[in-house]
Amino acid sequence: MSKEEARAYKSLCTEFYDLTKPLASGEEVNFYKEKLGNKTVLEAMCGSGRLLIPLLKVGLKVGGLDYSSEMLAHCQERLKEENLTSTLYEQDIEKIDLPHQYDAIIIAIGSFQLLHPRETALKVLTKMKTFLNPGGQIFIETFIPWEALYENNEYEEEEREVEKNSHTKIHLRSVSHADKFYQFIKSKNFYKKIHQVKTIQSEEEELYVNWYYRYEMVYFLEKAGFKNVELYDVNFSQNPKGIVYVGQNI
Ligand SMILES: C[S@@+](CC[C@H](N)C(=O)[O-])C[C@H]1O[C@@H](n2cnc3c(N)ncnc32)[C@H](O)[C@@H]1O
């Protein structure tokens, strides 16, 4: 499979994501609203707007960046439905190149953990810093996939199905291997869109989810040049229990 074929968050993944992940909860939105007020914000890896749209609705000035044209197309549709506007960049965060700097950058709900391997994640952090105004802050939410750490739980196969409408459903089969020593899960996902009994579309993707413990993540942010790193233990409904790390560009 080519790199593009293996890429995650294509068309069926986007549909599945939006059918299974509701818009961000009030707690998650208020967390960012309280901290960001009227600052200029970029949500990197914003996807289809699960967080970006509610943040715009409460008055924050937020732009978005994502490499998935499918996720961004759905985000644009939702913006239109809500009569909202935002500047969205279709870019790979590894090659981020923006026309201006922001007061804050958010990477929500574990998206940072998709950057693989870790050297890439560190390069991305270092690069993101250059798109922050002096004194600007990066907010990164991460979680630990505790189930993968239990003994003999390194291999997992899972099937899920979600209804699109009364005749159409999307079926997902995932096969995952956790590497506890290198702290990542590699998953292969197989999506099928089934209309009545016929498969009308299928899609495959490969993704990595890395995990970071709290001291590592602080060290990582400091290594990328961020200062005054703060930690918030968060338990936003609908998201895995996690930590939001805030680093400052000084
Ligand atoms: C778990 S989704 C989160 C979407 C959104 N932030 C949310 O809170 O629902 C992860 C997103 O990261 C994007 N992504 C993954 N790797 C990326 C990369 N290298 N550059 C830009 N976006 C990336 C995916 O396309 C996807 O939309």
The ligand as an ORCA input file, in Angstrom:
! r2SCAN-3c Opt
* xyz 0 1
  C      -8.515     12.207     16.153
  S      -8.776     13.303     14.781
  C      -9.126     14.763     15.709
  C      -9.878     15.802     14.955
  C     -10.287     17.008     15.784
  N      -9.140     17.724     16.324
  C     -11.192     16.623     16.936
  O     -10.943     17.102     18.028
  O     -12.135     15.884     16.706
  C      -7.128     13.553     14.216
  C      -6.985     14.476     13.041
  O      -5.586     14.673     12.795
  C      -5.383     14.753     11.392
  N      -3.974     14.445     11.101
  C      -3.322     13.273     11.339
  N      -2.041     13.378     10.945
  C      -1.880     14.630     10.447
  C      -0.784     15.329      9.881
  N       0.419     14.763      9.751
  N      -0.980     16.612      9.467
  C      -2.185     17.209      9.596
  N      -3.273     16.589     10.113
  C      -3.121     15.316     10.541
  C      -6.361     13.755     10.816
  O      -6.635     14.009      9.452
  C      -7.575     13.952     11.731
  O      -8.473     14.877     11.190
*
